[in-house]
Structures are given as structure tokens and as C-alpha cells.
Amino acid sequence: MMRRSPFLPLICIAGFVFLYAPIVSLVVFSFNESKLVTVWGGFSTKWYGALFRDPQILGAAWVSLQVAAIAATVAVILGTLAAYVLMRFGRFRSRALLTGMVTAPLVMPEVITGLSLLLLFVAMEQIFGWPAGRGMTTIIIAHTTFAMAYVAVVVQSRLTGMDQSVEEAAMDLGARPVRVFFDITLPIISPALVAGWLLAFTLSLDDLVVASFVTGPGASTLPMVIFSKVRMGVSPDINALATIIIAIVGLGVGLAMWVMVRGRNRDKAVQRTE
């Protein structure tokens, strides 16, 4: 039997340390007493209190959460419809065009996406009078535009591995396509929908470049506020904010994994009964 080289585990450990050591350091220094983020002055939670007393941070966080939740929900709806059309409607005219339009935001530089959307919103305001100025509405539209591409890819991969005989059996029993979609297809692909929503939510919450192009006065997102503060120097309350975001993202990832495992176990149970 071939012995495993100890070099491989060492490389794996070094890789994890390289990835997660900065995050662990950030979390540790969020409980620092000192105002200097690189000098340990004792354990304290005062920067969390200072964070929750900062109206600028709280306002930006509320705007980002609203934008991310709405954009992720709309992106899941549109991305799911696009993926379903591409996977279930076979070959049709303009299929290649639709595929290119769905996947283009995945490879398009954010600067180009933000600039093109800004020019679009300016032209629409001049012609139609909507949207009136730039703010939350334009940010939501912009984030939905690129987030739905990621959702479509996730849902497409789930539909590819789905057994279509279940849908065909339901239609043979007289179910209409709409009912088949809501009663059969939707529950099966629900783990992909949850994963797509969380991915879209994270992308929207994290976006800085596109939001900087399409926003206006009074609609600053959390990344924009953090970036403006970091340019003046990193303060300990930013570490506290980052720690809270890490905890929220970790909880979301754990929830998504639980839903996906539950869906996979359900599929295995259905296959055993067959």
C-alpha cells in the first residue's frame, strides 16, 4: 500500500492558514481596547457599542440590507425563469442570444457594467422621466442585473441533474405544465434557489464598484461608507462591523448547506422508493 506523503497535509494546512489567518486576526482585534488596530491593549467590547451608536454606519447597513434582499429576490425569480427556459424549452429562435445575455454579466468587468447602467439610467430619465435621479431604485436594478446571471447558472446546474421522468409522469397523469412546475420542479430545485438567493444577497451586499456608479446623494451603501472610512485609516469599529458581517455570512452559508443536504437526502429517499 502506497504511503501518503506528509507534504500534502502541510500544504493544505498552510493554505488554510493563509486564507483564514487574516480573518481570525480581524475578529480578535475587534475586541481590542486600544484605538490602534495593530496594537493589543486588552479585551473590550466598546467598539461594538461605538458601532451601534454610529448613525452613518447604521443607515448605510439598513440601505444595503434592503437593496440586497430585494435584488436577491428579484434575481432569483428572473434567473430561475431564464434557467428553466434554457433547460426545458429545447432549441428555439434567439436561444443563443438569450444564453449570451444571461451569461454576459458573469464575465463583464464591473466598471463597464456600472458605467453602462449609469448611461442607461440617465437616458431613461431624459426620455421617460424615470427613474428620477439615482438612489435605491437604480442600485436594486443594477444589482439584479448581474446577480440574476449567477442565479441562472446555479439553477441550470440543478435542472441538469434533475430526473425529468418525474415531470413527465405528472403530465401523463393530467397535470398542466404550470402545476408541474410549482408542485414538482420547484420543490426539487429549492436548494438551488436558496443557494442562488444567498449568493445574490452576498454579491449585492459586497458590491462597491457598480453601486458607486448608479447611486446618488442619500443612498450610500455599507461598502461605500466603509471604503470612505478606510481611506482615512482603519478604525477598530470597522473591525467590529466586519466581524458581525462574517458571523451573518457564516450563518447564511450554514443554512444553505443544511437546506442542500436536506434536499439531497430527500432525492435519495425518492429514488429508493422507486
N, C-alpha and C positions, 0 to 999 in steps of 0.2 A: 504494500500500500504506500502510495506516494505521500511523503511528509509535506505539510504545508509550511511555506517559508514564513518566519516571524516578521519579515519585512513588510508583508501586505497589511497585517493589523496595525503596525506602526504608522504606515502611510495613511490608513483610514483614520486613526486617532489624530494624527497631525492635521488632516483635512478638516475634521470636526472642530478641533481647537481653533484653526484658522478662521472658520466660519462663525463660530459661536462665542469665542472669547471676547470680541468687541461688544457683543450684545450683553453678555454677563457683566462686563465692566461697566457698561452704561447703567444697567439695573442696580448694581452695587452703589455707584456714585450718585444715584438718585436719592439715596438715603444719607447723603453726606451733610455734615453740619456746616462745612466751610462753603464760602461763596466761590471758591476756586474749584473748578470741576476736576482738576487733576491732583488736588492735594486733599488727603483724607483728614477731616477734622473731627471725626466722631459720628456716631449714629444719630440720625434725626429724621423726622418726617415733616419738617417745617416747610420744605419746598412743595410738598403736595398741597398743604394748606395755602401757600402763596399762589400755586397754580389755580386753585379753585376760587381764589379772590381776584383773578385777573379777568376783567370783562372782555378784553380783546381776544384772549385765548378761548374763553367760553363761547363767545359769539361766533368765532371762526369755526370752532368744533361743531356747534349746532348747525351752521350752514353746511359744513362738509357732510355731516351725518344725513341731513335732509337730502342733499344732492345725491349722495351715494346710494341711499335707499331707493329713491325714485328712479334714478338712472339704472340701477341694477334690476329693478322690477320690470321696467320697460324693455331693457336689453334682453332679459330672459324671454319675454313674450315674443319680441321680434326675432331674436336669434333662434328660438325654438321653431317658429313658423318657417324661417328660412331653411333651417336644417331639415325639417320634415319635408318641405317641397323638394329639396335637392336629393333626398334619400328615397322618397316614396313615389314621386311622380315620373320617374324614369327620364328618358330623353325628351326634351321639348325645346321649342324655339327660344333662343336667348338664354339657355341654360348656362353656357359658358360665360355670358355677360354677368348673370346673377352670381355665379361662383366667384368671378373676379371681383365683383363689388363687395361680396361678403368677406372675402379674404384680404382685400386691399389694406384695410386698417391695421392688419397684423404686421405688415412689412413697411408701412408708410412711416417716415420719421415724424415724431411728434411736432416738430417745428412746422413742417409742411402741413400737417393736419390742422394745427391751431391757426396758422395764417390763412389757409383756405376757408376754414369755418368763419373766421373774422370777416373776410371779404364777402362771404355769403350773407352773413347777418347784416352787414352794412348795406348791401344791395337790396335785401328783402325789406329793410326798414325804409329805404328810399322809395321802393316800388309799392309795397303793401302797407307800410306803416307799422309792421310787426316783424320782429319783436322791438318794442320801444326801448331802445338803449340796451346795454349789456348788463346782465346780472345773473340771478339764479336760473332763470329760464334758459338762457343761452348756454350756461355751464351744463345743465342737465341734458340738453340736446347734444352738445359736443361729447359728453361722456357716454351717452347712449350710443352714439355713432361708432366709437371704437370698441366699446365693451360688448356690443352685440356680436361682433366678429368672434371674440373669444368664446362666448356662449354657444354660438353656432358650431364651432369646432368641437366643443365638449359634447354637445348633444348629438352631433353627427357620429362621433365615435361610439356613443351608446347605442344609437339606432343601427349602426353597422353590425354590432354583435348581438342584436336582438333577433329572436326567432320569429319570423313573420308568419309562421303557421298558426300562431295563437290569434293574430288579427284575421287571418283568412278563415279560421274556424268560426270566429264570431260573426263574420259577414255571411258565411254559409248558413248560419242559424238565423239570419234575417236582420242582423244589426246594421244600421246605417253607418257610413264612414265616420260621421261626426261622433256618434255614440261609441264606436270602436276606439276612436282617438281618446275620448275622455274616460272611458271605462277600462280600456286595456292598455293602450300605448302610454298614456300619461302616468299611471301608477308605476309602470315598469321603468320609465326613464326618469322618475322623480329624483333618484340620487344624482343624476347628471344635472338636473335642474337646480338642485340645491348647490352642487359644486359650482355650476355656472354663475348662480346668483352671488355666492361668496367671492368668486373670482372677480366678477364685475364690480361688486361692492368695494373690494380691496383696491382694484385698479383706479376706481373713481376717487376713493379716499386718499390715495397716494399721489394722484396726478398734480403736477405743478405747471408743466410747460403749456399744455393745452388750455388749462384754466386761466393762465396768465394772459393769453391772447383774447379769450372770449368774455372775460369778466369786466366789470366796471366798478365805479365807486359804490361802496356799501355792500359788496358781495365778495369779501375776501375769504378764501377757503383756508383750512388749517395749514396745509403745506406752504401756502403763500405767506402766512403770518410767521411760521417757523423759519422760513428762508430769510425773511426780512430781519428776524431777530438774530439768526446765526451769523449774518453778515456783520453784525455789531459785536459778535463774540458769544460763545456758547454760555448760557446761564444754567444753573442747576435745575430750575423749574422746567427747562426743556427736557432734561434727563427724566424728570418725573413724568412728563407728558408722554415721552417715548416709552417708558415702562408700562404705562396704562394701555397704550396702543398695542404693545407686544402682548399683554395679557388678553386683550379683546380678540386680537387676531389668533392667538393660540387657542382660545375658547372656540372661535368660529371654525378653525381647522379641525379641532377635536369633534365638534358637532358634525361637520361634513363627513369625516371618516366614519363616525358612528352610523350615519344615515346610509353611506355607501356599503358598509359591511352588512347592515340590516337588509338592504336591497339585494345584495349578493346572496345572502342566506335564504331570502325568500325565493330567488330564482332557482337555487339548488333544491329547495323543498318542492317547487312546482315540477322540476324535472324528475324528481324521484317518484312523484305521484303519477307521472305519465308512463 
